[in-house]
């Protein structure tokens, strides 16, 4: 489960790519599919960066990440980050 939490951003990116690819191969591409796929790919990339960033961060940096990750995914990725790494692993980098 720990490894799955570390790669949660990649999983979100794969879902985004599938959201882009499936309508393309079916020939039913529209702007909604493209927008949702784009948001999922970007959120997955940023989420991967956030989860694997070992710095603890300050209040300001956490607010910036919350704005960048669109608030709700921020809380999801924060929970996954805490699940992926123990307190001892965080202490090594801070």
N, C-alpha and C positions, 0 to 999 in steps of 0.2 A: 504494500500500500504506500510505503514511503517513496518508492521509485515512481509510482504512478502520480503522486502528488508533485514530484519534481518536474515531471513532464506534462503537467496539466495544460500549460500554454501551447505545447505542440499539439495536443489532442484537440484543443479549440481551433488551432490553425487547420488541422486536417478536416474538421467539420466544415470550416469555411471554404476550403478547397472543394470539398464534395458538394457544398451548396452552389458553388460556381460551375462545377463540372457536370453534374447530373442534368440540370436544365439545358446545358449546351448540347449534350449528346442526344437529348430528347427533342431538341429544336424548339424549345419553349422559353428561350431566354427573354427576360424583361428587366426593367430597371430595378424592380423590387428585389429580385434574386441577386442581381449584381451588387446592390447596396448592402444587403444582409451578408453576402459572402465577403465583401470588402471589410465590413465592420468586424466580422468574426476573425478574419485573418489578421487584421491590425490588433485587435484585442488579444488574440493568442500570442502574437509576437511580444507585445508589451507585457502581458501577463507572465510570459516565460522569463523576460528580463527581470521583472519584479520578484518572482518566486526565487530565482537563483541569485539574486543580489543578497549577499551575506551581510551587508551593513545594516545595523539596526535602524538607523534613521531618526530624525528629529520629528517634532510635530509638524513643522513646515514641509519637510520632504514627504511625510505621509499625506498631508493635504494635497500636495502637488500630484502625488501618485493617484489619489482618489479622484481628482479632476481628470487626469489623463485616462484612467481606466473606467471612467463613467460610473462612479460611486458603487453601484451594486456589484459589478465584477471585482472591484477593489476588495470588498469584504470577502468574496469567494476566494480570491487569490491570496489574501492575508491568512485565511483559515488553512488553505493548502500549504502555504509557506510554513506556518507553525506546525503542521502535521509532518512536513517533509524533513525538517531539521530540528534537532534537539537543542536544549538550552546550552549544552556543552559545545556544540558545533557553532552556535552563534557567538559564544564567548571567545572562541579561537580567532574570529575575524574582527571583533570589536574591542 
